[in-house]
């Protein structure tokens, strides 16, 4: 497997001590991972380049690689090449040969390699991964433990197969564990008395039953989990092999919801990324503009509050952007502005976001630091290339 990506991305190696304290240097450098579908990532990678994402796909050997290069394959057969950082390389290489053809989840930074002549490839340099669930055949030999025995002696049972019972608490809906200790959105929590653990690798469902981790009404059921524990920063993660509904281990075992934590102040949304980049001086006449926000936005608030115009005095031949259209992708938190007309060569185009645009919490969009405009929240400016030649498609 080629390793030239290390120098290109300049990734700093996380130390063993850092991993034990829960500090993730990669996420400090590239931000909290964004959940994105693999097909969407491959088709429109620009908003994610150089950013942390979490995605999943079928593990395959890359079709265009001469060596043993692993790739994730999307539903439609498109590939993203994946590279483990040194911290997880050994563990990944141990399991990968047996995972071919199965779904694998990775968390890492998005890049792009190759060229137009050789073929560009989307890459993901990952520091965390989740292999496919283990196939269960026959009875599983496991040590019966209480959650108190498992969580109260952190690390003692790591790597062993254990069987525990706890009350389903959804996706940490009651704040039983630190919110930042959740490693993947699919993780969920069980609790018995004062002791709680994250369950990873399997959804809370089985034959004839399924619980929704996002709904409090589904909490309170007792679940038996067989799996292998891992302790990080004092928090227990149980990689599930088998889950099933059961009854309370004792008549008095009740997990009482704690007092709700104080509500964190909500931050207003801001523009975090634009494509083309704000201030770009060589955009194509057929450009469509994309603006990405820091929070989920209220799609309805865009209409009537997004203006596209030529800067300066009106010139002969200028046409108003009467056919401009807007579309919002909630998964990517990205607004696409289609001018509906070719942009005039050499002109400066302004994309204006007016007051009235809000996020799903009703908080108004705020300007970026140092980007305050007189009567608008945001103004993004672009210069259309003066010598563009458009070729018709095939």
Secondary structure, 3 states (H helix, E strand, C coil): CCCCHHHHHCCCCCCHHHHHCCCCHHHHHHCCCEECCHHHHHHCCHHHECCEEEEEEEEEECCCCCCCCEEEECCCCCEEEEEECHHHHHHHHHHHHHHCCCEEEEEEEEEEECCCCCCCEEEEEEEEEECCCCCCCCCCCCEECCHHHHHCCCCCCCCCEEEEEEEECCCCCCCCCCHHHCCCCCCEEEEECCEEEEEECCCCEECCEECCCCCHHHCCCEEEEEEEEEEECCEEEEEEEEEEEECCCCCCCCCCCCCCCCCCCCCCCCEEEEECCCCCCCECCCCEEEEEECCCECHHHHCCCEEEEECCCCCCCCCCCCCCEEEEECCCCEEEEECCCCCCCCCEEEEEECCCCEECCCCECCCCCCCCCCCCCEEEEEEECCCCCCCCCC
